Amino acid sequence: MAAMGPLGDSYALRCVSDLPPPFRPVFGFRYFNSLQSECFPVCFLSDVNMVVSAPTGSGKTVLFELCILRLLSRFLTTDWRFNLLKGTQKTIYIAPMKALVQEKMRDWKVKLGSLGINCLEMTGDSEFFNKKAIHDSDLILTTPEPAEVRFYEPSWSKGWRIGFLQ
């Protein structure tokens, strides 16, 4: 699906200003690259599932961030105020290695912290993930093993609306 610019140009880059005002500071640049611009309508303007296969460094993490913002957009008021209802929605990021979880945790605490997003690291080594910590978090970053143990047991995830993004 090609992104359509203002003049119908399928090669036009999407601008960060195409996002609602509260979400613009998440990105430290003005324009999305060509991959991100092409995927923007699917990531941010729809609820369609997608699989992205692209080289390292091509901007896949920004696509994931756009998907997170899409989920969070349901908390925007008509006058563009962001009013997050804590504990009502979980986004789960599953990475193959603890080092990647820790890197993204640092990045997203800074990028999403201004929106009041509470991030939780849940790896085999992290000790602080009880039911309350998980309930209070909005974005859970984990490796496969803790996710398998916690999220497939109904007593931990009862009543959650969970979207797994891997």
Secondary structure, 3 states (H helix, E strand, C coil): CCCCCCCCCCCCCCEHHHCCHHHHHHCCCCECCHHHHHHHHHHHCCCCCCCCCCCCCCCHHHHHHHHHHHHHHHHECCCCCECCCCCCCEEEEECCCHHHHHHHHHHHHHHHHCCCCCEEEECCCCCCCCHHHHHHCCEEEECHHHHHHHHCCHHHHCCCCEEEEC
